[in-house]
Amino acid sequence: MLRVTFVMEQHLGHQTYYQNLRRFIENEPRIKPTWIPVTYEEPGGVIEKIPLLPRHARGLLRGVQQVRGGLRQVPADLLFFNTQVPAALAGRLVNSKSNYVIATDLTPIQYDNMGAQYGHKPDKPGPLKAYKKRVNQALFRGAARVLPWSSWTRESLINDYGVNPARIEVIPPGVDLAAWRPDRSRSDEPMRILFVGGDFERKGGPLVVRAFKALPQGMAELHLVTRSQLPQTPGVTVYNNLVPNSPELIALYQNCGVFVLPTEAEAFGIAAVEACAAGLPVVATLTGGLVDIVTDDETGYFISAGDEAALIDRLQLLLKSPQLRYRLSAAARARRNTFRCKKERTATCRLLVQCCWV
C-alpha cells in the first residue's frame, strides 16, 4: 500500500478541493493517506499571542509549524501539496522525505498579474523577487509531477518556470455527481439567477446586481451566496452562511436556472463546475481556468470583465427563451464528465503510484 501525505492549504476554493479529494481518496484501497490541513492559524495559540508581530508574519510562522510538524510525524512514500506554498514552507523536508507532487490552481506569476483584483501586492523587482522565483522554479521543476487545474496554468508552468511538459498533467477538481445533479422538477418561471462568490467585489457581484435591475421586473429572481453583508433589494435574496458541499447549497443550485460569474479575475472557479454538474448554463468572464469550464454558446456564454451591457444582453436572451436555457442546461450537465470526482481520483491515484518510481 502506498503511503501518501497530503499537505492541503485551506484557503478559498482549496478547502472545497480538499474536502472532495479526501472523501474519495479515503476509499482508494491502494493508498494509505495522511492529511495535514494548513490553516495558517490556531486560535488561542502561542504564535497568535506574540505581541506586535504582524498578522502575515504570524500566519507564516504557523504555516511552517503546521507543515513541518505534520511531515515529521508520519513516514511517507510520497508527498502531495495542493499548492507550492506549503511545499516551500516544508524547506528541506520536501526532498529529504520522498518524492513529491504539486497540484495548483495558478502559479505565483499568474497571481502577481492578478494582484490588483486579489488585494495582493507583488514584490518589486529586486533580489527578494528573484529569490522567490528561484525557489518556486526549483519546487515545480523538482516535482515528480505537477498537476495544474487548467490549461491556463499549464502554459504558465512551461513558459514562466520551464517545467518539462512531460511532467505536467492537467487534472481539474472534480465534484460528486451523485450529490451535484439537476432537479428536473424545478420551475423555470421566474428565471432564477444564481451568483456564488465569497469575495463579492472581485467576483463581479455589483455587476450582477446592476444587470439584474435592468431585467423586466418580476420576470427573474437573483440569489447571491457571499460573505458580504448587502442591503435588501427587491427580488434579491442573500445567503451569508452557506458552506461548501452542504445540502442547502446544493439545493439552491438545483432550484436555480442560470449561473453567473462575471469575475474580474479568477484562478479556476469551482463554483462554475458545480453549476455545470447541477445543469445550469454559465455566464462567466473569459479569464483564468474558466476557459476550460465553459464552452461558449454550448454550455453558456463568455463576456469580457466589466462588460455590463454584454451581461444584460445574455441574461435577456436566456430570459426570453426557456428552450435555449434547456439546451445549454443539458450540454452543461453532459460537460460535467470532465469534472467528475471518479475521473479525478482515478487519474490522481494513477499518477501517485507512478511517481513513487520516478
N, C-alpha and C positions, 0 to 999 in steps of 0.2 A: 504494500500500500504506500502511496506517495504522500509524504508529509509536507504540506504547504502552509506557510504562514501568510495570511492576508493582512496587510497593513493598510487600513482604509480611512482616509480623510472623511469627515462628516459634514463638510460644507455643502450647502445648496443641493444641487442635483446629485451630488456624490452620496448623500445619505440614502436617497431612493435607490441608487445603483447598488449600494452596499446591502440594503435590505433584500433586493431582488436576487442578487448574486448569492448571498448567504443562504437564502431559502432553498435554492436549487443545488448549490454545491454540497450542502449538508446531506443531500440524498444521493450523492455520487459515490458509489462503492469503491472506486479506485483511489479516492483522495481522503486523507485524514486532515481536516483543516483546523488551523488555529487562527482566531480572529483578534486583531488589535485595532479597535476603533480609535482614531486620533481626533480628539475634540479640541485640543489646544487650550483646554481649561479644566479645572477641577474645583467646583465651588467650595469655598472654605479652605482650600489647600494652602500649604506654606508658601509656595511661589506666588500665589494670588494675593498674599498678605504683605509682600515685600513693599515697604513704603517708597514712594517717589519713582518706582520702576514703571516706565511707560507700558501701556496695555499691550502694544505689539511685542515688546521685549518679554513680558510675562507669557504671552502666548507661545513665543518661540521657545522659551525655556521649558514650558510644559510640554510642547510638542516633542522636543528632544527626549525628555524624560519618558513620555509615553511610548515613543518609538523604540528607543534603545532598551528601556526596561522590559518591554514586551519581547523584543528579539532575543534578549539574553535568557529568558525563562524557558523557552521551548526549542528543542532541536528541530531543524527543518531541512528538507531536501531542496526546497525551492521557496523563494520569497516572491510575493505578489504585491505590488504597490499600485493603488488606484490613481495616483499622480506621482510626478517626480519629486514633489516637495518632501514627503516623508522619507523617500529614498535618500535625498540629500541630508536630512536630519539624522539618518542612521549612521552617517560617517563611514568609518572603516568596516562596520559590521556588514555593509552591503556585500562586499567582495569576500570577506572572511568567513561568512556563514555558508553561502552556497550560491548557485546561480539565481538570477532574479529576472522578473518580468515587470514591465511598467505599462499600465493602461492609462490613457489620459484623454480628456475631452478637448484639450488645447495645449499648445506649447507656450512657454514663457514669452516668447517674442510675439505670438498672437495676442496674449493677454496684455502686453505692453501697448500693442497697437490699438486695443480697445480700452485703454486705461481711463480715458475721459468718461466713458459711459459707465464703467465699473467703479468709479471713485478711486481708482488706483493711480498712483504717481510713479511712473517709471524712473529708474535710476538715470541720472545724467551720464553722458559719455565720459568714460574715465576708467581708472583701474578697477573700481568695485564692479561696474557693469561688465567689464571684460572678464573679471574673475568668475562672476556668476554664470556667464555664458559658457566658460570653460568647464565649470562643474556640471552644468546641465548637459552639455555636449558629451562629456565623459560618461554620465549616467545613461543617456539614451544610447550611445554607441556601445557601451559595455553590457547592455541588457541582452539576455538570451533572445527575447522577443520584445517588441514594442507594439502595443495593441491600441491604436487610436480609435476613437469612437466614429470618426468620419473621414472621408476622403480629403476634406479640407485640412484636417490636422496631419494626415499622412503627408501631404505635399510640404508642409512646413518642416516636418521631421527630416525629410530628404533634402530640401533646398536650404533650410536655415541651419540645420545641425549635422548634415552629412551622414545621416543614418543609412546603412545599407538597406535598400528596398527589400532584399530577401529576408531581412529580419523583422519586417513590418507586416502586420495583418490587421485590416480594419475589422473590428468586431463591435458593432453598435450595442448599446444596452438593450436588453430585452424586457418585456413585460409578461405577466402571467395572463395568457389569453383565456384561461378559464374564468378569471375574475373580470378582466377588462374585455368586455364584449358588448355589442349593441343590445338595446332593448327595443325590439321591433314594435312593441305595444305603445311606445311613446307617441304623443300627439305632435303633429307638425305645425299646429297653429295655436298660439302665435309662434313665430320663429324665435327660438331661444338661443341667444349668443353667449358663448362661454369664453371667459378670459381667465387664465391661471398664471399668476406671476407674483412671487413674494416681493420682488423689487418693482413696485408699481410704475415708477417713472421710467427706469431703463427698459422695462418690458413693453412700453408703449401704452400703458393704461390710460393716461389722459387722452391720447389719440383715439382710443376705443370709445371712451365716453363721448367725445365730441362727435364721432362718426355715428354713434347710436342716436344722439339727439337729432341728427339730420334725417333719420328714417321717419316714415309716416307714423304718427302717434298711435299707439295701440296695436300695431302690427307686429311688434317684436318686443322681446324682453332681453335684458342684459344681466348676466350673472358674473360677478367678479370675485375670484379667490385670490386673496392677497394678505400680506401682513399689515398693510397701510390702513389707517383709520380714515374713512372717506365720508363726506357729507351725504345725507339722504337725497336721492334723486328719483323722481317718478319713473317707474319701470325698471329700476336698477336694484338688484339685491347683492349685498356684500357679505362675504364669508371670510372671517378672520382667523378661525380656529380649526380649519380642516387640515388633516395631516396626510402625508403620502400613503397611498395604498389603502386608505381607510374605506370602509363600506359607504360612508357618507359621501366621500369624494367620488368614488366610482359611480354611485347612484346619480350624482349631479351630472357627470359626463353623459350618462345614459339618458338623462332627461332633457338634454340639450340637443340642438340640431346643427350648430355651426361653431367651430373653434377659431379664435383669432389670437394671433401673437405677433403684432407689428413692432417687434422689439428693435431697439436702436443698436444693440449688439448682443450676440448670443454664441456661447461656446458650442452647445449642442441643441438642447430643447427637448428633454424627456417628456414634458407635458404634451408636446405635439405628437410624440409616439403613442402616448396614452390615448390621445384623441383619435388617431388612426385606428387603434385597436377597438375603440368604442364606436367606430363607424361614423366619425364626424369629418366633414370637409374642413380643411385647414386653410385659413388665410394668414400668411406669415411673410415676414421680411426675408428677402434673399440675402442671408448672411450666415456665416459660420456653418455649423453642422446641419442647419435646417435644409441646406441644399440637397442633402441625402434623404430627407424625410418626406418632403412634399414633391409631388410631380405636378408641374403647372398645368392647369386645365384638365387634369386627370383625377387627382385626389384633392385638389384645392387650387389656390392661387398664390402667386408671389406678388408682393408690392415692394416698392423702394422704401427705405426708412424715412419716416416723417411724412409720407405722401398721404395726407388726409383724404384728398379727392379720390385717389385710387381705392382706398379702403371703403369709402362711402359707395363708390361705384360697384365694387364686388359684393358688398352686403345688399345693396339694392337689387343686383342681379339675382342673388340667391333668394332674396325675399319674394321676388316676382315669380320664381319658378321652382315649385316643390319637386318637379321632375328632375331638374338639374341637381338639386340637393340630394335626391335619391341616387342619381348616377354617381356623383362624387363620393357619397357615403359608401356605396358598395365597393368602389375602387379603393377607398381608404382602408376598409376592412380587409380587402384582399392583400393590400400592401403590408398589412401587419405581419405577414410571414417573415419579412426581413428582420423584424424586431422581436421575435418570439423568444422567450427565455430558454426553451428547449434547444433552439439552434445556437443561442449564445453559450449555453452550458456545454453543449457538445463540442463546439469549436474551441472554447477556452480549455476544457479538460484535455482535448487532444494536444493542444499546444503545451500545456503544463507538463504532460507526460514526455513530449518530445524534448522540452527544454532541459530536463534532467540529464540528457545525453549530449547536450551541446558542449 
